[in-house]
Amino acid sequence: MSTTNLPAAPKPLTAEVFDSHCHLDIMVGNRQASSGDPVAQAAQAARASVEGILGEARAVGVTRLVTIGYDLPSSRWNAETAGLHADIYAGVAIHPNEAHASTPEVLAEIEELARLPHVRAVGETGLDYYRDWASKGDQHASFRAHIEIAKRTGKALVIHDREAHDDVLRVLAEQGAPEIVVFHSFSGDAEMAKKCVEAGYFMSFSGPVTYKNAAYLREAARIAPKELILVETDAPYLPPTPHRGKPNAPYLLPLTLRCLAEVKKIEPADLAVAIGTNGETVFGSW
């Protein structure tokens, strides 16, 4: 994915909202890695700063971010960054694709990080059957361990669920879900959404809900009550229409929120307020 041609900013929202899931460490690294002349490199480095990314987002009404870890180094980085910025919270975990790295020592440090006051989530964890980078056995063991960490620390559990809906729901039921569960970048259909509603799980929608071929996601969003909806970028991944193939960033969140508002037949500002309330329920007050 190119990082040198960032999309134009959308029209600002009239109510504040927050990005429930992004990867600041990857965004900063990608932007700093751009090639070009020294002046361009200097501009990229400045733009790559966390404050720069926050500034871009604030300009369109996205005032706060949750930056998510996926391995031990990224979890450390995101926890440290959140500790330095009042408008950023962090999640820490070992991604299911890295589940083979979930040793007792690593999980102990993840739990230690999860207890920090500015770390508000254990995630992203879960199951990924699309890739075979980690065995299902390792993924299930890691997922169950993260569920227990979330329960012990009282933090929200942020789930990565890719082509594993039934098993994710089964493991949550067998292990006993934490009080707060979020399905990041919700990828299920209407039936999956109904099951999440019944269980009281939050569904966080990202750029793909805007894609022409994702009517099933829009139907899931239609079914999801606004009390259980979050919105995210998963930046720098999953940019919304019309920017597929370009780098994503928190300032593009209004495009996804406006799509969700249209699906829900409510004003974007009203949905933003509801999502803000949900964010306080999930991650606590800012």
Order of alpha helices (4+ residues) and beta strands (2+ residues): beta-alpha-alpha-alpha-beta-alpha-beta-alpha-beta-alpha-beta-alpha-beta-alpha-beta-alpha-beta-alpha-alpha
